[in-house]
Amino acid sequence: MSVSASSTSRTSLPSHASRPWPVALFSVAVAFAACTASSGVNDDDAAGGGQAGEAPDDGEGGSAGGVGPQGGSEAGGQAGAPEDAGQGGGNADVGASGGHAGSSSGGSGGADVSKCGGHPFCDSFEDYTVGTTPVSSTPGANWRLASGSQNLRVDDSRAHSGSKSLKITVTPGASSDQMLTTLRDDIFPAARIHARMMVYFDDVPMGASPFHWNVMRALGAFPPDSGIMRTGPRLGVGGWAKSPDSGLQSIMATTGGAEGKLDCWNHTSHKLPVGKWTCLEWHMDSATHTHKVTIDAMVGAKLSFTKIPSGDKGRGCLGGTQATPWFVPQLTNLSVGFQYWHTLAEQRTVWIDDVVISKEPIGCPTP
């Protein structure tokens, strides 16, 4: 599967020729400043700042905060005692309704959506030069923005399909980000999306609590007629880790609104596979406020819920409570890569390949 849309060949889909409400594009750079586990850090709302805070009783620390020229806060939180657990049952979205995008032998993408398995966006990084950051300022390019691009490069040392992938070298230290963002206007704004990627971790990212990280993030806005008075909403999927047994997590944060800033987390016992390519698909729906994550085509039960998270390893919300609903906004963009908060203990390397974005279920590539 090759890169989806070049600046010269993309054919826009007409799904957003007119918009019923103005979208404030909450941009996507992920340069978030370090946050502390013991005291709040309130950044400038206009810059998309977040909120950090004292952890609940177990002292594992909330997090968020940070400022970037196009960024905002991300959620973090407490980490529970790690335990082994399975990854839930079968995936209703994968199979008859899913379809495959790409394969281990390649496939292609581009303006012809049939080359993406019928989906509007796919990228396997085959059409970029090794050693470059695959971004372009040209309208219609797949990736318009990059954050932390000095450690984010197209690479030919490992690939799920074809010969190239996106390599992210994550150096130890305080909070950092390495992400690509798509602003494709044939996809966004979207009331619902499915985002799928193949991801390879050389090992579990670890750091002292409350260390945590994201590999996918979505930003958006609530329309005025939604009745939801939250600003700067953002959602993410990643993990929390203070030991190899720590698991995956989802997060939700806002920059303000009627409830003030929210910084919420949902820790689970779903383990991060390492040393292998993993198929990760994330579904969000603003009509039902559904969040769903599948891992190698198996539902991540504790990462999948409607409005109220169901994590089994600690969940909470700075600025709210465990009962605070996780509303899904009208989505304006999606980012993939790696970002973390607090201190990473050792260098990690992450590879991403075969990214697909659609408004329909996607499924995993054919082995």
C-alpha positions in Angstrom: 0.0 0.0 0.0 1.5 3.3 -1.0 0.9 6.9 0.0 -2.7 8.0 -0.2 -2.8 11.5 -1.7 -0.1 13.4 -3.4 -0.3 17.1 -3.9 -0.9 16.7 -7.6 -3.3 13.7 -7.8 -5.7 13.9 -4.9 -9.4 14.1 -5.8 -11.4 15.8 -3.0 -14.5 14.1 -1.9 -17.4 16.5 -1.6 -18.5 15.6 1.9 -17.8 19.0 3.3 -18.6 21.5 0.6 -20.7 23.4 3.0 -20.6 23.3 6.8 -23.6 24.0 9.0 -21.5 25.6 11.7 -18.0 27.2 11.8 -15.2 24.9 12.9 -12.5 26.3 15.1 -9.6 24.2 14.0 -7.8 23.0 17.1 -4.5 22.3 15.6 -2.4 19.5 16.3 1.2 20.0 17.1 1.9 18.0 20.2 4.5 20.1 21.9 3.2 19.8 25.4 5.3 21.1 28.3 6.3 18.8 31.1 3.8 18.6 33.9 4.2 17.7 37.5 2.6 15.0 39.6 2.4 17.0 42.7 1.0 20.4 41.6 -1.1 21.9 38.9 0.4 23.6 35.9 -2.1 25.9 34.3 -1.1 27.0 30.8 -2.6 29.7 28.7 -5.9 28.5 27.3 -5.4 30.4 24.0 -2.3 28.3 23.5 -4.1 25.1 24.3 -2.7 24.6 27.8 -3.7 21.8 30.1 -3.9 21.0 33.7 -1.9 18.9 36.0 -2.7 17.8 39.4 -2.2 15.8 42.5 -3.1 12.2 42.2 -5.8 10.4 44.2 -4.9 8.2 47.2 -2.4 5.9 45.4 -0.2 8.9 44.5 0.3 7.9 40.9 -0.3 11.4 39.7 -2.4 13.2 37.1 -1.0 14.9 34.2 -1.6 17.1 31.2 -0.6 20.5 30.4 1.8 21.9 28.0 1.8 24.5 25.4 2.5 24.2 21.7 1.9 26.7 18.9 -0.9 24.4 17.7 -1.3 22.1 20.6 -3.3 21.6 23.8 -3.5 19.6 26.9 -3.7 15.8 27.1 -4.9 13.7 29.9 -3.1 11.4 32.1 -3.7 10.2 35.6 -3.3 7.5 38.1 -1.8 4.1 37.5 -3.2 1.1 39.2 -1.4 -2.1 40.3 -0.5 -4.0 37.1 -2.1 -7.4 36.5 -2.3 -9.7 33.6 -5.5 -9.8 31.6 -6.8 -10.8 28.2 -7.9 -8.5 25.4 -11.6 -9.2 25.3 -13.8 -10.7 22.8 -14.4 -10.5 19.0 -14.7 -7.3 17.1 -18.1 -6.5 15.6 -16.5 -3.9 13.4 -14.0 -6.3 11.8 -15.2 -8.9 9.4 -18.3 -8.5 7.3 -18.4 -4.8 7.6 -14.7 -4.1 7.8 -12.8 -4.9 4.7 -9.1 -5.0 4.4 -6.9 -2.0 3.5 -3.6 -3.0 2.1 -1.7 -6.2 2.7 1.7 -7.4 3.8 2.8 -7.3 0.2 2.0 -3.7 -0.2 -1.1 -2.3 -2.0 -1.5 1.3 -2.8 -3.3 4.5 -1.9 -4.0 7.8 -3.4 -6.9 9.8 -4.8 -8.4 6.5 -6.1 -10.0 5.3 -3.0 -10.3 1.7 -4.4 -6.6 1.5 -3.9 -7.2 2.1 -0.1 -9.7 -0.7 0.2 -12.4 1.8 -0.5 -11.3 4.1 2.3 -10.4 7.8 1.6 -7.0 7.8 3.3 -4.1 5.4 3.4 -0.4 5.8 3.8 2.3 3.2 3.9 5.1 5.8 3.5 6.5 4.1 0.4 6.4 7.4 -1.7 8.7 9.4 0.7 12.4 9.6 0.7 14.2 7.7 3.5 15.4 10.0 6.2 12.8 12.8 5.6 9.8 13.8 7.6 6.8 13.2 5.4 5.0 16.5 5.6 3.9 19.1 3.1 2.3 22.5 3.2 0.5 21.7 0.0 -3.3 21.5 0.6 -4.4 17.9 0.2 -1.2 16.4 1.4 -1.6 13.5 3.8 0.5 15.0 6.6 0.4 18.8 6.9 2.0 19.2 10.3 4.7 17.5 12.3 5.8 17.9 15.9 9.2 16.9 17.2 10.3 16.1 13.6 14.0 15.8 14.4 13.4 12.2 15.6 10.5 11.3 13.2 11.7 10.0 9.9 10.8 7.7 7.0 12.9 4.5 7.5 13.7 1.4 5.5 15.1 -0.8 8.3 11.6 -2.2 9.2 8.3 -2.2 7.5 5.0 -4.0 7.8 4.2 -3.7 4.0 6.5 -2.6 1.2 10.0 -1.5 2.3 9.4 1.7 4.4 7.7 2.9 7.5 7.7 5.9 9.9 10.4 5.5 12.5 10.2 7.4 15.8 13.2 7.5 18.1 12.0 8.4 21.6 14.8 9.7 23.7 14.7 9.5 27.5 14.0 12.6 29.5 11.0 14.8 30.3 7.8 15.2 28.3 8.2 15.0 24.6 6.2 14.6 21.4 6.8 13.2 17.9 3.7 13.2 15.8 2.2 13.7 12.3 -1.2 15.3 11.8 -3.6 15.0 9.0 -6.0 17.8 8.1 -7.5 16.3 5.0 -10.7 18.1 4.2 -12.2 15.2 2.4 -12.3 13.5 5.9 -12.6 16.3 8.4 -14.7 17.6 10.0 -16.2 14.2 10.8 -19.0 13.1 13.1 -17.3 9.7 13.3 -14.0 8.1 12.2 -12.2 4.9 12.2 -8.4 5.1 12.3 -6.1 2.1 11.9 -2.4 1.7 11.9 0.2 -1.0 12.3 2.6 -0.2 15.1 5.8 -1.9 16.3 7.4 -1.2 19.7 10.9 -2.4 20.4 10.0 -2.6 24.1 7.5 -1.2 26.6 8.0 2.5 27.2 8.5 2.9 31.0 9.1 5.7 33.5 8.3 6.6 37.1 4.7 7.2 37.8 2.7 8.9 36.4 4.5 8.4 33.1 2.1 7.8 30.2 2.0 8.2 26.4 -0.1 8.4 23.2 0.2 6.9 19.8 -3.0 8.4 18.3 -4.8 11.6 19.1 -7.9 13.3 17.8 -9.0 16.9 18.3 -12.3 18.6 17.5 -15.0 21.1 18.6 -18.5 20.8 19.8 -21.1 22.6 17.6 -23.0 25.4 19.3 -26.3 23.4 19.0 -24.8 20.4 20.8 -25.5 21.8 24.3 -22.0 20.6 25.4 -20.1 23.5 26.8 -16.6 22.3 26.5 -13.7 23.9 24.6 -10.6 22.4 23.2 -11.7 18.7 23.4 -9.1 16.1 22.6 -9.0 12.3 22.9 -6.1 9.9 22.8 -5.1 6.2 22.9 -1.8 5.0 24.3 -0.5 3.6 27.5 0.7 4.1 31.1 3.8 2.3 32.3 5.8 2.0 35.5 6.7 -1.6 34.8 6.6 -4.1 31.9 3.1 -5.2 33.2 1.5 -1.8 32.8 -1.2 -1.6 30.2 -2.9 0.5 27.5 -5.0 3.6 28.3 -7.4 6.1 26.8 -7.5 9.8 27.7 -9.8 12.8 27.4 -9.1 16.4 28.1 -10.5 19.9 27.5 -9.0 23.4 27.8 -12.1 24.9 29.4 -15.8 25.5 29.2 -18.7 25.3 31.7 -16.9 22.5 33.7 -13.5 24.1 33.6 -10.5 22.2 32.4 -10.8 18.4 32.4 -8.0 15.9 32.4 -9.3 12.3 32.5 -7.8 8.9 32.2 -8.9 5.3 31.7 -6.2 2.7 32.6 -6.6 -0.9 31.5 -4.9 -4.3 31.8 -4.7 -4.7 28.0 -1.0 -5.3 27.4 1.1 -3.6 24.8 2.5 -6.2 22.4 6.2 -5.6 21.8 8.7 -6.9 19.3 6.0 -7.5 16.7 3.6 -5.6 14.4 0.3 -4.8 16.1 -2.9 -3.8 14.4 -4.5 -0.9 16.3 -7.9 0.5 15.3 -9.7 3.3 17.0 -13.3 4.3 16.4 -15.1 7.5 17.7 -18.7 8.5 17.1 -20.0 11.9 18.2 -23.6 10.9 17.7 -23.5 8.1 20.3 -20.3 9.3 22.1 -18.8 5.8 21.5 -15.2 5.0 22.0 -13.9 1.7 20.7 -10.4 0.2 20.4 -9.4 -3.1 18.8 -6.0 -4.7 19.1 -5.2 -7.2 16.4 -8.9 -7.4 15.5 -9.9 -8.2 19.1 -12.0 -5.7 21.0 -10.1 -4.0 23.9 -13.1 -4.3 26.2 -11.8 -1.9 28.8 -10.9 0.7 26.1 -14.3 0.5 24.5 -17.3 2.2 26.0 -20.1 4.8 25.5 -19.7 8.0 27.5 -18.4 6.5 30.8 -15.0 4.7 30.6 -14.6 1.2 31.9 -10.9 0.8 32.7 -10.0 -1.9 35.2 -6.7 -0.4 36.4 -7.8 3.0 37.7 -9.8 5.8 36.1 -10.5 9.3 37.1 -10.7 12.9 36.0 -9.0 16.0 37.3 -11.6 18.7 37.3 -14.3 16.1 37.2 -15.2 12.7 38.7 -15.3 9.1 37.5 -18.9 9.8 36.4 -17.8 12.6 34.1 -18.9 11.7 30.6 -16.4 11.4 27.8 -18.3 13.2 25.0 -16.9 12.8 21.5 -16.7 16.2 19.6 -17.0 16.9 15.9 -13.6 15.7 14.9 -11.3 18.1 13.0 -8.0 16.2 12.7 -6.0 13.1 13.7 -2.4 12.6 14.7 -0.2 9.5 14.8 3.2 9.1 16.3 4.4 9.0 19.9 4.1 11.6 22.7 4.7 11.2 26.4 4.4 13.0 29.7 6.8 13.0 32.6 10.1 11.1 32.4 10.9 8.3 30.1 13.6 6.0 31.7 15.2 4.5 28.6 15.2 5.2 24.8 12.5 3.4 22.8 12.0 3.0 19.1 8.5 2.9 17.5 7.6 2.2 13.9 4.3 3.0 12.3 3.0 1.7 8.9 -0.1 1.2 6.9 -2.2 4.1 8.3 -5.8 4.1 7.2 -8.6 6.7 8.1 -12.2 6.2 7.2 -15.8 6.8 8.3 -16.4 3.0 8.0 -14.8 0.1 9.8 -11.4 -0.9 8.4 -10.1 -4.1 9.8 -6.5 -5.4 9.9 -4.4 -6.0 6.8 -4.2 -9.5 5.3 -1.3 -11.4 7.0 
